[in-house]
Amino acid sequence: MSGAFDLDSQFYSIAMLLPELANSQLARVDISSGEATLIGSSMGTFAVPLEVSDDGTMYTVGYLWPGVIGDNTNLFTVNKTDGQLTEVGPTDVTRPMDLAFDSQGTLWLLSGGDDGNHLYTLNQATGEATYESTIVGVEEATEPGAEVMGIMFDEHDTLLATAYYATNPDFVSPLFSVDPASGEATVIGSTGLVNPHGGDYSSLPAGVLGNPGLHGVIPPGLERRLPATSVVPEPTSAVLSLLGCSICCLVRRRRQV
C-alpha cells in the first residue's frame, strides 16, 4: 500500500490484513533490507494512504469503495508507537489512494477508481476536502485504463506521480510530473516498476537502493534508475520510494550530464 518517510527518514507503510482486507496495520520498514515490522494492532478500519507532516504528525484516510469494502472516508492521525488512529473528520472522498504534503504544509489527497485521478486539499483540523483538479494525460501517455495511485512532492515542490493498471499485471509505470492547478501530467521517464501503488520522496544518502519486499527480502541489486536522457536535472542524491502492493522499490533521480 502507501508509504511515508518520517522526519528521521524512517520509512513506514500500511499493511493490508488478509484474508478479508477489511483492516489495516501500521508497519515500520527497513529500506536497506526490506524487513517490515508490524506496529501495535489493527487500526480498526481499512486505510490506504499514509503521510507525515513537517511537525511529525502522521495521517491516513479511511478507504471506502461503496458496496465493496470500507466503512468511512475520515481523515485520521496515526500514533506511530501503537498504530492506533484518532479521528479528525470526514473527507467525503471515496477510494483515496495517496497523500502528499507540499512545501507550504498543504496536505493533498489523490482519489482513484473509475472516476478517479482527482486531486484534493485537506483541512487538517476538520478533514474537509476541497477539489483542486483532475490529473489528465496519463492514459494518453500509457494505455487506456491506467490511473494515478501515487503522488509526492520533491524538494522543488514539483508534484510527482506514478500510475497503476489493475487489469494488466505487466504494466510498467512512468514517473510523471503534474501541474496541481491544471492536472496536466508530463512523463519524466520510466520507473521500470510494475504497478507501483503509493510512495514518498526523501533526500536519502546514496547506498540504500534495492528491492526489499514487505513479506520477505527480495535479493538486492535490482534497483531501477531512470534513463539519463529522460531525467530531471536535480537532485543527485534524492531517492524516490515507490511502494507496490507487496514490494518496496527505490528510484534514484540522477543529474543529466
C-alpha atoms as one frame of an Amber mdcrd trajectory, in Angstrom:
protein
   0.000   0.000   0.000   1.173   3.571   0.543   4.274   4.556   2.459   5.813
   7.622   4.088   9.151   8.795   5.415   9.238  10.224   8.936  11.388  13.228
   9.878  14.276  10.892  10.761  13.975   9.125   7.343  12.360   6.061   8.924
  10.010   4.573   6.331   6.511   3.488   7.367   3.899   1.548   5.449   0.342
   0.366   5.833  -0.161  -3.390   5.641  -3.404  -4.985   4.463  -4.581  -7.676
   6.856  -5.505 -10.842   4.962  -7.696 -12.548   4.019 -10.622 -10.126   4.187
  -8.595  -6.882   3.732 -11.112  -5.200   6.000  -8.453  -3.809   8.326  -5.025
  -2.245   8.030  -1.995  -2.105  10.308   0.952   0.259  10.522   4.391  -1.172
   9.770   7.952   0.073  10.074  10.115  -0.820   7.049  13.893  -1.156   6.895
  14.545   0.080   3.346  18.041  -1.426   3.286  16.812  -4.981   3.942  13.087
  -4.815   3.199  12.165  -6.171   6.614   8.770  -4.930   7.778   7.795  -4.866
  11.452   4.117  -4.561  12.307   3.357  -1.943  14.956   0.735  -2.485  17.659
  -2.526  -3.967  16.453  -5.093  -3.409  13.711  -6.119   0.181  13.018  -9.736
  -0.936  13.254 -10.539   0.246   9.738  -9.335  -0.198   6.176  -6.917   2.596
   5.263  -4.567   3.005   2.283  -2.753   6.404   2.108  -0.060   7.492   4.547
   1.897  10.736   5.030   3.905  12.588   7.693   3.812  16.371   8.200   6.753
  18.664   8.965   5.856  18.519  12.668   5.953  14.713  12.641   2.189  14.107
  12.664   1.250  11.009  10.674  -2.007  10.959   8.681  -4.120   8.392   6.909
  -7.603   8.332   5.356 -10.255   5.642   5.628 -10.772   3.794   2.358 -14.372
   3.480   1.212 -15.354   1.793  -2.025 -19.151   1.856  -1.707 -20.666  -1.608
  -1.813 -17.252  -3.288  -1.988 -15.016  -2.508   1.004 -14.506   0.041   3.750
 -16.822   1.946   6.060 -15.611   5.554   6.242 -13.775   8.403   4.480 -12.340
  10.008   7.625  -9.008  11.761   7.952  -7.111  10.261  10.908  -3.879  10.934
  12.739  -1.805   7.833  13.427   0.068   7.044  16.628   3.486   5.829  15.453
   4.055   3.920  18.699   0.980   1.684  18.698  -0.517   2.272  15.212  -3.864
   3.448  16.574  -5.987   6.133  14.934  -7.535   9.371  16.143 -10.397  10.656
  14.004 -10.114  14.181  12.618 -13.223  14.306  10.441 -14.828  13.117   7.178
 -13.266  13.930   3.807 -16.256  12.556   1.835 -13.720  11.363  -0.768 -14.130
   7.720  -1.802 -11.273   5.408  -2.816  -8.395   7.558  -1.504  -5.050   6.348
  -2.858  -2.264   8.579  -1.563  -1.414  11.672   0.462   1.371  14.237  -0.021
   2.494  17.460   1.656   3.790  20.374  -0.392   6.408  22.834   0.908   3.706
  25.138   2.278   2.379  22.392   4.539  -0.762  21.815   2.473  -1.985  18.218
   2.585  -3.024  16.829  -0.801  -5.202  13.755  -1.361  -5.451  11.637  -4.519
  -8.598   9.625  -5.251  -8.733   6.619  -7.560 -11.300   4.385  -9.168 -13.320
   4.589 -12.357 -13.846   8.318 -11.876 -10.511   8.888 -10.169  -7.271  10.804
 -10.658  -8.788  13.693  -8.685  -6.621  15.937  -6.506  -7.969  17.478  -3.302
  -6.508  19.574  -0.500  -7.491  18.646   3.039  -8.212  20.773   6.072  -6.014
  19.135   8.706  -8.246  20.378  11.524 -11.583  19.125  10.154 -10.801  16.655
   7.354 -12.826  18.668   4.845 -11.693  18.116   1.252 -11.552  20.798  -1.436
 -11.411  19.678  -5.059  -8.421  21.173  -6.910  -8.011  19.393 -10.277  -8.164
  16.113 -12.185  -4.912  14.595 -13.438  -5.020  14.217 -17.226  -2.669  12.794
 -19.836  -1.826   9.549 -18.023  -3.854   7.223 -20.234  -2.623   9.010 -23.370
   0.990   8.501 -22.260   0.488   4.862 -21.271  -2.689   2.955 -22.118  -6.451
   3.243 -21.513  -7.376   2.138 -18.023  -4.228   3.344 -16.280  -4.821   5.549
 -13.255  -2.641   7.513 -10.868  -2.174   5.861  -7.463   0.949   7.520  -6.111
   1.766  11.207  -5.532   4.648  13.008  -3.792   6.272  16.442  -3.838  10.027
  16.814  -4.280  12.178  19.499  -2.655  11.438  21.880  -5.544   7.681  21.478
  -4.882   7.229  19.503  -8.094   4.329  17.094  -7.791   5.437  13.636  -8.936
   3.090  10.756  -9.709   3.062   7.092 -10.678   0.359   5.035 -12.367  -1.275
   1.644 -11.848  -3.289  -0.584 -14.180  -5.364  -3.134 -12.278  -6.104  -5.443
 -15.221  -2.567  -5.512 -16.617  -0.137  -7.333 -14.297   2.792  -6.315 -16.513
   2.082  -2.587 -16.592   5.287  -0.566 -16.109   4.648   2.915 -14.758   6.339
   6.069 -15.959   7.265   8.777 -13.487   5.157  11.876 -14.144   5.374  15.494
 -13.114   1.936  17.012 -12.538   0.725  20.605 -12.555  -1.569  20.667  -9.480
  -3.545  23.608 -10.846  -4.412  22.136 -14.235  -3.819  18.446 -13.552  -1.657
  18.129 -16.676   0.741  15.166 -16.378   4.076  15.035 -18.211   6.244  11.939
 -18.498   9.730  12.269 -16.989  10.858   8.720 -17.713  10.166   5.066 -16.940
  10.416   3.852 -13.354  10.884   0.266 -14.538   8.429  -0.722 -11.804   5.332
  -2.834 -12.338   2.136  -1.313 -10.923   3.575   0.833  -8.090   0.971   1.909
  -5.559   1.706   4.955  -3.408   5.082   6.182  -2.224   7.070   9.065  -0.823
  10.081  11.228  -1.587  13.116  11.836   0.586  16.691  13.050   0.095  18.286
   9.888   1.389  22.016   9.197   1.192  23.384   7.030  -1.574  23.719   3.308
  -0.996  20.182   2.487   0.119  18.835   1.297  -3.209  17.418  -2.181  -3.575
  14.251  -4.214  -3.995  13.163  -5.129  -0.479   9.855  -6.937  -0.094   7.332
  -6.316   2.639   6.710 -10.020   3.146  10.299 -11.227   2.878  13.510  -9.922
   1.407  13.904  -9.933  -2.357  17.575 -10.172  -3.401  19.166  -6.721  -3.681
  20.876  -5.381  -6.761  17.661  -4.961  -8.745  17.493  -1.219  -8.322  15.784
   0.811 -11.051  17.322   4.005 -12.395  15.723   6.438 -14.771  17.415   6.774
 -18.183  19.960   9.620 -18.271  18.213  11.059 -21.336  14.879  11.483 -19.614
  15.520  12.561 -16.033  15.147  15.964 -14.464  18.498  17.597 -13.692  18.327
  17.733  -9.895  18.967  16.450  -7.311  21.854  14.000  -7.433  21.186  12.311
  -4.116  17.399  12.284  -3.929  15.643   8.949  -3.722  12.068   8.315  -4.737
  10.371   5.499  -2.871   7.597   3.649  -4.633   5.583   1.128  -2.692   3.809
  -1.610  -4.615   1.187  -3.916  -3.184   3.892  -6.258  -1.893   7.237  -4.803
  -2.985   9.037  -1.630  -1.968  11.438  -0.202  -4.522  13.594   2.884  -4.653
  14.226   5.022  -7.694  17.147   7.417  -7.856  16.845  10.577  -9.903  20.274
  11.397 -11.294  21.786  14.551 -12.718  21.682  14.599 -16.507  25.153  15.028
 -17.996
